[in-house]
Amino acid sequence: MGESVSFETEPDTTELESTDAAQQEERSLLEELQDIILATSDMQEFLNELAVLSARSVSHLGEDVLCGITLRRRRRAATVACNSPEAKAMDELQYAYQEGPCLTAAEEQRTIVVSDFQTDGRWPEYAEAVAQHGMRSILSAPFTVGPGANAALNLYSYEKNAFDHGAVTFAQSYARQASKGLQLALRMAQYSEEAQNRGRAMESRTDIDVAVGIVMAQNRCSQEEAFSILQRASTTRNVKLRVLAAEMVEKISGTTPETHFEE
């Protein structure tokens, strides 16, 4: 029998170093997102900071790369953050034509790459309009933001074939890491909107309750009868009940009734 011979091979340190660098980059991005979330108090402030972070993060892809973030809620799309007016203008062209790569990426939750608008056959009207502004390529990566909304990161370039495999991988990783921060910002905005709606509802209720008391005193009637009188006046004058009530209270007292909330 012949002797068996084994060979020891050195590990591929280049691949390991590349993986470590990517992981370090993701950790750094997560830390920055966490800092932004902790430092901001409302959704718009968070989005402004996210735009700054996005622009800085994509800067290695080239100085000509423009960045926008599209958010679609309640069937309406808007650019909630961008690194330049030109990026916002390119996004808004899609909203005008109701088609384009960022809308598709957001709605279908898949990454879209256009290597050259002059030869790409998709979204022809939008592509022609964008090409007239000098844009040649685009990369759109979807954010995951939960039910009721969708979003995408949009990267534009004046150069054709600007986004290679590395750029696509980066954009997908960035969108994945930023999604949780965007979800939190949307949740913050929802809670704030609900609190404001409750506050307005309680203020309207205060106006109506005080107005009912005034009508009761003036007509020596019950609460139910006074409310019916207000409703008929609202219908006759074609004025919302809360507006009519507020006008009545201000006319009688000279001031607007206040609703007091206990902390």
VEXDRENDO-485883 format. One line per 5 residues: number of its first residue (from 1); for each residue x, y negated, z of C-alpha. Coordinates in steps of 0.1 Angstrom, whole numbers, plus 5000, padded with zeros to 4 digits. Each point is the difference from the previous one (the first is absolute). Layout:
NUM = X,Y,Z; ...
END
This chain:
1 = 5000,5000,5000; 5012,4965,4992; 5003,4974,5026; 4972,4975,5002; 5011,4964,4998
6 = 4980,4971,5013; 5004,4963,4992; 4992,4971,5023; 4987,4969,4983; 5000,4965,5014
11 = 4966,4984,5006; 4988,4974,4975; 5006,4969,5021; 4988,4976,4973; 4964,5014,5001
16 = 5000,5000,5038; 5012,4964,5001; 4973,4990,4975; 4973,5017,5022; 5014,4983,5031
21 = 5000,4966,4983; 4963,5005,4989; 4989,5010,5034; 5018,4971,5016; 4984,4976,4975
26 = 4965,5014,5009; 5008,4996,5038; 5011,4964,4994; 4968,4992,4980; 4978,5016,5027
31 = 5017,4980,5027; 4995,4967,4980; 4963,5009,4995; 4996,5007,5037; 5016,4967,5008
36 = 4976,4982,4977; 4970,5017,5014; 5010,4991,5036; 5008,4964,4991; 4969,4991,4980
41 = 4965,4993,5013; 4978,5002,4969; 4998,5017,4966; 5011,4970,4979; 5030,4994,5020
46 = 5010,5037,4998; 4995,4999,4962; 5021,4969,4996; 5028,5017,5019; 4995,5032,4980
51 = 5004,4980,4968; 5034,4987,5013; 5011,5035,5009; 4988,5014,4967; 5019,4974,4980
56 = 5032,5007,5020; 4996,5037,4997; 4996,5000,4962; 5028,4975,4995; 5025,5028,4992
61 = 4979,5010,4970; 5010,4967,4983; 4995,4963,5003; 4973,4999,4974; 4977,5024,5019
66 = 4968,4984,5011; 4979,5015,5028; 4963,4999,5008; 4977,5020,5023; 4965,5006,4987
71 = 4972,5008,5025; 4965,5011,4988; 4971,4999,5024; 4963,4998,4995; 5006,5003,4962
76 = 5021,4969,5000; 5037,4999,4993; 5024,4974,5012; 5038,4994,5003; 5005,4998,5038
81 = 5038,4995,4999; 5026,4992,4973; 5035,4987,4997; 4993,4975,4973; 4971,4982,4982
86 = 5009,5019,4968; 4994,5033,5018; 4966,4988,5012; 4991,4988,4965; 5008,5034,4985
91 = 4978,5017,5025; 4972,4976,4994; 5001,5008,4963; 4990,5036,5009; 4971,4988,5021
96 = 4988,4978,4971; 5001,5030,4976; 4989,5024,5027; 5027,5024,4989; 5037,5006,5003
101 = 5027,5021,5017; 4996,4986,5035; 4962,5005,5001; 5005,5035,4986; 5027,5008,5025
106 = 4979,4988,5029; 4968,5017,4989; 5014,5033,4990; 5028,5000,5026; 5028,5009,4976
111 = 5031,4982,4989; 4999,4982,4966; 5030,4991,4980; 4999,4979,4968; 5034,5000,4983
116 = 4991,4974,4974; 4968,4981,4996; 5007,4994,4963; 4998,5037,4992; 4978,5014,5028
121 = 4965,5008,4987; 4981,4998,5033; 4979,4970,5011; 5006,4983,4966; 4984,4966,5008
126 = 5018,4997,5033; 5033,5012,4985; 4998,4974,4973; 4993,4972,5025; 5029,5011,5022
131 = 5024,5003,4970; 4991,4964,4991; 5014,4990,5034; 5033,5018,4993; 4994,5030,5022
136 = 5013,5033,4986; 4996,5026,5027; 4982,5007,5033; 5000,5026,5028; 4970,5004,5022
141 = 5000,5022,5031; 4968,5006,5021; 4997,4993,5037; 4978,5023,5021; 4977,4977,5020
146 = 4970,5023,5008; 4963,5000,4990; 4984,4968,4986; 5032,4985,4986; 5029,5008,4977
151 = 5032,4982,4993; 5032,5001,4979; 5035,4985,4999; 5007,4984,4966; 5035,4994,4986
156 = 5004,4980,4968; 5031,4995,4979; 5008,4979,4969; 5023,5029,4988; 4987,5031,4983
161 = 5008,5034,5016; 5007,4981,5033; 4988,5027,5023; 5019,5033,5000; 4994,5031,5021
166 = 5019,4984,5029; 4977,4970,4999; 4969,5022,4999; 5012,5020,5030; 5008,4968,5019
171 = 4966,4984,4993; 4981,5032,5011; 5020,5002,5032; 4995,4963,5007; 4963,5002,4994
176 = 4997,5031,5022; 5019,4984,5029; 4981,4967,4997; 4965,5016,4998; 4997,5005,5037
181 = 5007,4963,5006; 4975,4990,4974; 4974,5023,5015; 5006,4984,5034; 4997,4965,4985
186 = 4967,5009,4983; 4987,5014,5033; 5010,4969,5018; 4981,4979,4974; 4969,5022,5003
191 = 4999,4997,5038; 5005,4962,4998; 4972,4997,4974; 4977,5021,5021; 5007,4979,5031
196 = 4994,4968,4980; 4967,5014,4987; 4989,5010,5035; 5009,4965,5012; 4980,4983,4973
201 = 4970,5023,5006; 5001,4992,5037; 5002,4962,4993; 4970,5003,4976; 4981,5019,5027
206 = 5007,4972,5025; 4987,4973,4976; 4968,5020,4994; 4994,5008,5037; 5004,4963,5009
211 = 4977,4990,4972; 4974,5025,5011; 5001,4985,5035; 4994,4965,4985; 4970,5012,4980
216 = 4986,5017,5030; 5003,4968,5021; 4985,4979,4972; 4971,5022,4992; 4995,5017,5034
221 = 5000,5034,4983; 5016,5034,5005; 5035,5010,4988; 4985,5021,4973; 4978,4972,4987
226 = 5029,4976,5001; 5021,5023,4979; 4972,5004,4975; 4997,4962,4997; 5037,4998,4993
231 = 4998,5028,4974; 4971,4982,4981; 5019,4967,5001; 5031,5018,4986; 4980,5015,4971
236 = 4981,4968,4992; 5032,4979,4999; 5020,5028,4983; 5027,4996,5027; 5017,5029,5018
241 = 4986,5005,5035; 5034,4995,5017; 5006,4967,4981; 4965,4987,5009; 5005,5010,5036
246 = 5034,4982,5002; 4985,4968,4984; 4972,5000,5025; 5022,5004,5030; 5024,4973,4989
251 = 4971,4976,4993; 4985,5006,5035; 5032,5000,5020; 5024,4981,4978; 5025,5028,5004
256 = 5006,5035,4985; 4994,5029,5025; 5031,5019,5009; 5004,5037,5004; 5022,5010,5029
261 = 5020,5032,4999; 5015,5016,5031; 5035,5013,4997
END
